[in-house]
């Protein structure tokens, strides 16, 4: 591959096998190669020299290939591509900086240490379960069957159930406003024709539905990775702990983001934002920096769909989450008690709804909810969902 091949073209190339091999395969293979180096002693200098090349390959793939084939409803495929390349660039940077090789301290029973298997686990394990670089990671308590057969059957049922729920949810969101935020055009979830209280109530229904939809989609992806890993590769179910811990039961904002919501990008956000700001502002900088990186990450998702998307909505919403986490720490220092119980749950849900609506509004304005679903108006379920949502919206406008 020559230097000219690394240059980013002015227009995106259409997806086909040749372009896929040219743009996507090189950064993926580089990602795996760096994973091998990251667990191999005395490779620090090589990793440092290799990372700019890997980052350029990832940037080239993210900006040069069009998976949607110019179909607006398929632009979400480009989001997946951009996020994949973002993960490759940032994770390889994480693996590049440490001088010592990364250590894996939890392996399946009876497994023999292997550089290749450790590298594959490192590349696939975003949370870092069983690795020395994931200090402080909370692992949800396991409630699924422990035997391989039942575990896989549970994962298959979970993927199917969450796929159905996700389809219902996105059909419902689109039904609220099929011509604006229910389409690829995008629009606000705040209905200016409603009084303030009803406007906020409607936005909360939409944002909570969207949050549940995001939860379902992430759970589907996790299940679909779990199934072949256990069924085909023969991995131990213990290597795939739950992704979530019933986030709707969180009794503090810290509990929600630090334990109950998924932790897939926890270390990446800490690395990109938490560590740099902590050097200047200490623990407060660590918290704000981590949420800042999370906000930028979400903004990258949105600008892939709509280049006019404004960053401030993500910065404000995630900034207020950081402020709440710091406030809870101050409360504990002053009172000696942690935020929790029924009062803590009420506070958490109120705060998440207050600033979560701003976050989801940013997603809606970018057209995030315009993708088609297999549960749409052509099916009995989709038609029922659409009629129910429209009736609810009409009812709100009667006040």
Secondary structure per residue as TSV (DSSP state, phi and psi in degrees):
chain	resnum	aa	ss	phi	psi
A	1	X	-	360.0	123.1
A	2	X	-	-87.0	169.4
A	3	X	H	-61.5	-35.5
A	4	X	H	-62.0	-31.2
A	5	X	H	-69.5	-21.0
A	6	X	H	-84.9	-13.8
A	7	X	S	-66.0	142.2
A	8	X	-	-86.3	122.9
A	9	X	-	-69.9	161.4
A	10	X	S	-75.5	-22.9
A	11	X	S	-126.1	151.1
A	12	X	-	-73.6	138.1
A	13	X	E	-82.8	141.0
A	14	X	E	-66.8	150.5
A	15	X	-	-72.2	127.1
A	16	X	-	-158.4	167.8
A	17	X	H	-55.9	-38.0
A	18	X	H	-66.1	-47.7
A	19	X	H	-67.1	-35.3
A	20	X	H	-62.1	-45.3
A	21	X	H	-65.6	-32.9
A	22	X	H	-77.5	-39.1
A	23	X	H	-100.1	-40.6
A	24	X	H	-92.1	-42.1
A	25	X	H	-60.4	-44.3
A	26	X	H	-57.5	-48.9
A	27	X	H	-65.9	-32.8
A	28	X	H	-66.1	-45.4
A	29	X	H	-64.8	-36.5
A	30	X	H	-65.6	-39.1
A	31	X	H	-58.3	-46.3
A	32	X	H	-67.4	-36.6
A	33	X	H	-65.0	-42.5
A	34	X	H	-66.6	-34.3
A	35	X	H	-60.8	-40.5
A	36	X	H	-63.8	-45.0
A	37	X	H	-64.5	-33.4
A	38	X	H	-66.7	-24.5
A	39	X	T	-104.3	7.6
A	40	X	S	-108.5	130.0
A	41	X	T	-63.2	153.9
A	42	X	T	58.7	42.3
A	43	X	-	-122.5	11.5
A	44	X	H	-60.4	-46.6
A	45	X	H	-62.5	-38.6
A	46	X	H	-67.3	-39.0
A	47	X	H	-64.7	-41.3
A	48	X	H	-62.2	-42.8
A	49	X	H	-70.0	-30.4
A	50	X	H	-83.4	-27.3
A	51	X	H	-60.0	-45.6
A	52	X	H	-56.6	-35.2
A	53	X	H	-65.8	-43.8
A	54	X	H	-64.1	-44.0
A	55	X	H	-62.4	-39.8
A	56	X	H	-66.5	-40.2
A	57	X	H	-62.6	-41.1
A	58	X	H	-66.1	-43.1
A	59	X	H	-62.7	-41.9
A	60	X	H	-60.6	-44.9
A	61	X	H	-66.0	-42.1
A	62	X	H	-64.3	-33.3
A	63	X	H	-103.6	-4.5
A	64	X	H	-115.3	-11.6
A	65	X	E	-117.3	135.2
A	66	X	E	-110.0	102.6
A	67	X	T	-78.4	-15.4
A	68	X	T	-81.4	-15.3
A	69	X	T	54.7	39.0
A	70	X	T	64.9	19.9
A	71	X	-	-97.4	114.4
A	72	X	G	-54.2	-40.0
A	73	X	G	-68.1	-11.8
A	74	X	G	-104.2	9.8
A	75	X	T	-62.7	-19.2
A	76	X	H	-65.7	-22.7
A	77	X	H	-65.4	-34.0
A	78	X	H	-68.7	-30.3
A	79	X	H	-61.7	-46.1
A	80	X	H	-60.2	-39.5
A	81	X	H	-64.9	-47.5
A	82	X	H	-62.5	-42.8
A	83	X	H	-65.6	-38.3
A	84	X	H	-62.2	-43.0
A	85	X	H	-70.9	-33.8
A	86	X	H	-62.3	-43.0
A	87	X	H	-62.9	-43.3
A	88	X	H	-61.3	-45.9
A	89	X	H	-66.4	-44.1
A	90	X	H	-76.2	-41.0
A	91	X	H	-69.4	-38.9
A	92	X	H	-65.6	-31.5
A	93	X	H	-66.2	-41.0
A	94	X	H	-58.1	-41.5
A	95	X	H	-75.9	-18.8
A	96	X	H	-79.3	-38.3
A	97	X	H	-70.6	-41.5
A	98	X	-	-62.0	136.3
A	99	X	S	-77.6	-32.5
A	100	X	S	-91.6	152.4
A	101	X	-	-65.3	149.3
A	102	X	-	-71.5	142.4
A	103	X	-	-111.8	133.6
A	104	X	B	-104.1	121.4
A	105	X	-	-112.7	-0.1
A	106	X	-	-126.6	121.4
A	107	X	-	-130.5	161.3
A	108	X	-	-58.8	149.5
A	109	X	T	-57.2	129.6
A	110	X	T	82.4	-1.8
A	111	X	-	-75.7	140.0
A	112	X	-	-89.9	131.5
A	113	X	-	-53.0	131.8
A	114	X	-	-143.3	129.7
A	115	X	H	-60.8	-43.9
A	116	X	H	-65.5	-45.3
A	117	X	H	-67.2	-37.8
A	118	X	H	-64.2	-40.4
A	119	X	H	-64.7	-42.2
A	120	X	H	-64.6	-39.8
A	121	X	H	-65.4	-40.8
A	122	X	H	-61.6	-43.3
A	123	X	H	-66.3	-32.6
A	124	X	H	-94.3	-21.8
A	125	X	-	-94.0	95.3
A	126	X	S	-72.2	-33.9
A	127	X	S	-75.0	-28.5
A	128	X	-	84.8	27.9
A	129	X	T	-63.4	119.0
A	130	X	T	89.6	10.5
A	131	X	B	-116.1	154.9
A	132	X	T	-73.7	-14.6
A	133	X	T	-90.9	3.2
A	134	X	-	-111.7	41.2
A	135	X	T	-60.7	135.1
A	136	X	T	86.9	0.1
A	137	X	-	-66.9	131.1
A	138	X	-	-91.9	127.5
A	139	X	-	-107.8	117.2
A	140	X	-	-58.1	150.1
A	141	X	-	-68.0	135.9
A	142	X	-	-78.3	129.8
A	143	X	-	-124.6	-1.7
A	144	X	S	-87.0	164.2
A	145	X	-	-58.7	149.7
A	146	X	-	-94.1	-22.5
A	147	X	S	-75.6	148.3
A	148	X	H	-56.9	-48.6
A	149	X	H	-63.4	-48.3
A	150	X	H	-69.3	-34.6
A	151	X	H	-63.1	-45.8
A	152	X	H	-65.4	-41.6
A	153	X	H	-61.6	-40.6
A	154	X	H	-62.4	-43.8
A	155	X	H	-64.0	-38.7
A	156	X	H	-64.4	-45.5
A	157	X	H	-64.4	-38.9
A	158	X	H	-63.4	-43.9
A	159	X	H	-62.2	-44.2
A	160	X	H	-65.0	-44.0
A	161	X	H	-64.6	-45.6
A	162	X	H	-68.8	-30.8
A	163	X	H	-65.1	-41.6
A	164	X	H	-65.4	-46.8
A	165	X	H	-61.8	-42.0
A	166	X	H	-59.8	-43.9
A	167	X	H	-62.0	-41.7
A	168	X	H	-63.1	-44.1
A	169	X	H	-63.6	-46.7
A	170	X	H	-70.9	-29.9
A	171	X	H	-65.1	-40.2
A	172	X	H	-64.8	-44.6
A	173	X	H	-62.5	-43.9
A	174	X	H	-63.7	-31.5
A	175	X	H	-70.6	-22.0
A	176	X	H	-64.5	-36.2
A	177	X	-	-158.1	78.0
A	178	X	T	-64.2	-18.6
A	179	X	T	-96.2	-10.6
A	180	X	T	-120.6	-100.1
A	181	X	T	-73.7	-10.7
A	182	X	T	-83.3	3.4
A	183	X	S	-127.4	176.5
A	184	X	T	-68.8	-16.6
A	185	X	T	-65.5	-41.7
A	186	X	-	86.1	165.2
A	187	X	-	172.0	171.9
A	188	X	-	-79.6	149.5
A	189	X	S	-87.7	-5.2
A	190	X	-	-90.6	114.6
A	191	X	-	-86.9	107.3
A	192	X	T	-67.7	-14.4
A	193	X	T	-81.5	-9.5
A	194	X	S	-97.8	152.1
A	195	X	-	-60.4	161.4
A	196	X	H	-55.6	-48.7
A	197	X	H	-63.1	-46.4
A	198	X	H	-68.1	-33.5
A	199	X	H	-62.8	-43.3
A	200	X	H	-69.8	-38.4
A	201	X	H	-60.3	-45.4
A	202	X	H	-62.9	-42.9
A	203	X	H	-65.6	-34.2
A	204	X	H	-67.4	-40.2
A	205	X	H	-61.0	-44.1
A	206	X	H	-67.0	-45.3
A	207	X	H	-69.5	-37.6
A	208	X	H	-66.7	-37.4
A	209	X	H	-63.8	-42.3
A	210	X	H	-64.3	-40.8
A	211	X	H	-62.2	-41.2
A	212	X	H	-65.1	-37.2
A	213	X	H	-64.2	-40.9
A	214	X	H	-63.7	-43.2
A	215	X	H	-57.2	-47.0
A	216	X	H	-63.3	-43.1
A	217	X	H	-64.8	-40.5
A	218	X	H	-67.0	-37.8
A	219	X	H	-67.3	-37.5
A	220	X	H	-60.1	-49.4
A	221	X	H	-59.6	-40.8
A	222	X	H	-66.5	-42.6
A	223	X	H	-62.1	-42.0
A	224	X	H	-69.6	-22.8
A	225	X	H	-82.6	-34.9
A	226	X	H	-66.1	-42.9
A	227	X	H	-57.6	-56.0
A	228	X	H	-68.1	-30.7
A	229	X	H	-62.7	-41.5
A	230	X	H	-85.2	-42.0
A	231	X	H	-75.8	-42.0
A	232	X	T	-97.7	-47.4
A	233	X	S	-83.0	-10.6
A	234	X	-	72.4	24.0
A	235	X	-	-70.4	157.6
A	236	X	-	-75.4	135.6
A	237	X	G	-54.5	-27.7
A	238	X	G	-64.1	-18.7
A	239	X	G	-75.4	-9.9
A	240	X	S	-123.4	70.2
A	241	X	-	-66.3	161.6
A	242	X	-	-53.6	146.2
A	243	X	S	-80.4	-31.3
A	244	X	-	-128.2	162.7
A	245	X	-	-132.7	70.5
A	246	X	-	42.3	68.9
A	247	X	G	-59.5	-22.8
A	248	X	G	-69.8	-9.0
A	249	X	G	-100.9	9.1
A	250	X	-	-59.5	135.4
A	251	X	S	-108.8	9.6
A	252	X	S	-160.8	160.8
A	253	X	H	-66.2	-35.9
A	254	X	H	-63.5	-40.6
A	255	X	H	-63.3	-39.9
A	256	X	I	-64.9	-54.1
A	257	X	I	-80.4	-29.3
A	258	X	I	-92.2	-18.3
A	259	X	I	-131.8	-48.5
A	260	X	I	-89.4	-32.7
A	261	X	S	-78.1	162.5
A	262	X	-	-61.8	152.3
A	263	X	-	-116.0	25.0
A	264	X	T	-60.1	-38.9
A	265	X	T	-109.2	16.1
A	266	X	H	-54.1	-54.0
A	267	X	H	-66.9	-35.1
A	268	X	H	-63.4	-43.7
A	269	X	H	-67.9	-38.6
A	270	X	I	-63.8	-42.0
A	271	X	I	-66.0	-44.8
A	272	X	I	-77.8	-35.4
A	273	X	I	-119.9	-41.7
A	274	X	I	-66.3	-50.5
A	275	X	H	-62.8	-49.2
A	276	X	H	-59.3	-45.4
A	277	X	H	-74.5	-24.5
A	278	X	H	-68.1	-26.7
A	279	X	H	-65.4	-27.3
A	280	X	H	-100.5	-42.5
A	281	X	H	-116.5	10.2
A	282	X	H	69.2	-145.8
A	283	X	H	-62.9	-37.3
A	284	X	H	-62.4	-43.2
A	285	X	H	-63.9	-36.4
A	286	X	H	-60.5	-45.0
A	287	X	H	-68.5	-50.2
A	288	X	H	-64.0	-39.1
A	289	X	H	-64.6	-39.0
A	290	X	H	-64.1	-44.7
A	291	X	H	-70.9	-30.8
A	292	X	H	-62.9	-45.2
A	293	X	H	-62.1	-37.4
A	294	X	H	-64.0	-39.5
A	295	X	H	-65.3	-43.1
A	296	X	H	-64.3	-39.8
A	297	X	H	-58.1	-46.2
A	298	X	H	-66.1	-34.8
A	299	X	H	-65.6	-36.7
A	300	X	H	-60.4	-39.1
A	301	X	H	-58.8	-45.8
A	302	X	H	-72.1	-40.2
A	303	X	H	-70.5	-18.3
A	304	X	H	-65.2	-33.0
A	305	X	H	-86.7	-41.0
A	306	X	-	-143.8	109.2
A	307	X	T	-65.8	-12.8
A	308	X	T	-90.0	1.6
A	309	X	-	-62.2	138.6
A	310	X	-	-96.0	134.5
A	311	X	T	-70.6	-27.1
A	312	X	H	-61.7	-29.5
A	313	X	H	-64.8	-42.0
A	314	X	H	-69.4	-40.2
A	315	X	H	-63.8	-43.7
A	316	X	H	-67.3	-48.1
A	317	X	H	-63.9	-45.4
A	318	X	H	-75.4	-29.4
A	319	X	H	-63.5	-38.1
A	320	X	H	-70.6	-28.7
A	321	X	H	-65.8	-42.7
A	322	X	H	-61.9	-42.1
A	323	X	H	-61.3	-38.5
A	324	X	H	-66.6	-41.5
A	325	X	H	-61.9	-43.4
A	326	X	H	-65.3	-41.2
A	327	X	H	-60.6	-38.3
A	328	X	H	-67.5	-35.3
A	329	X	H	-66.7	-40.8
A	330	X	H	-64.7	-41.8
A	331	X	H	-58.7	-42.2
A	332	X	H	-67.3	-38.1
A	333	X	H	-67.4	-37.4
A	334	X	H	-77.3	-37.5
A	335	X	H	-105.2	-19.0
A	336	X	S	78.4	7.6
A	337	X	-	-123.7	144.0
A	338	X	-	-82.3	150.0
A	339	X	S	-67.6	128.6
A	340	X	-	-175.3	-171.9
A	341	X	H	71.2	-164.8
A	342	X	H	-64.4	-39.8
A	343	X	H	-64.0	-41.8
A	344	X	H	-64.2	-40.2
A	345	X	H	-63.5	-42.7
A	346	X	H	-62.2	-45.5
A	347	X	H	-60.2	-44.3
A	348	X	H	-64.3	-48.1
A	349	X	H	-64.7	-37.5
A	350	X	H	-64.9	-44.6
A	351	X	H	-67.3	-43.0
A	352	X	H	-62.9	-38.9
A	353	X	H	-70.7	-39.2
A	354	X	H	-61.1	-47.8
A	355	X	H	-98.0	-18.2
A	356	X	H	-67.9	-31.4
A	357	X	H	-64.2	-35.8
A	358	X	H	-67.0	-39.5
A	359	X	H	-63.4	-49.6
A	360	X	H	-67.5	-31.8
A	361	X	H	-61.4	-38.4
A	362	X	H	-62.8	-40.7
A	363	X	H	-64.0	-42.5
A	364	X	H	-65.8	-40.5
A	365	X	H	-63.7	-28.5
A	366	X	T	-81.9	-7.9
A	367	X	T	87.6	23.4
A	368	X	T	-63.5	-26.4
A	369	X	T	-99.0	19.6
A	370	X	-	-91.8	0.2
A	371	X	S	-72.6	146.4
A	372	X	-	-76.0	156.1
A	373	X	-	-128.9	153.2
A	374	X	S	-69.3	-19.0
A	375	X	S	-99.4	84.2
A	376	X	S	-120.6	-167.6
A	377	X	T	-68.8	-10.6
A	378	X	T	-82.6	-12.3
A	379	X	S	-102.1	161.6
A	380	X	H	-61.9	-43.2
A	381	X	H	-65.2	-45.0
A	382	X	H	-61.5	-41.9
A	383	X	H	-64.4	-39.7
A	384	X	H	-65.5	-42.8
A	385	X	H	-62.6	-43.9
A	386	X	H	-61.9	-44.2
A	387	X	H	-65.7	-38.8
A	388	X	H	-63.9	-45.1
A	389	X	H	-65.6	-43.0
A	390	X	H	-64.2	-37.7
A	391	X	H	-65.8	-40.0
A	392	X	H	-63.7	-42.3
A	393	X	H	-65.3	-40.1
A	394	X	H	-62.5	-42.2
A	395	X	H	-60.4	-42.9
A	396	X	H	-60.3	-36.4
A	397	X	T	-81.5	-0.9
A	398	X	T	-85.6	-12.4
A	399	X	-	-78.5	360.0
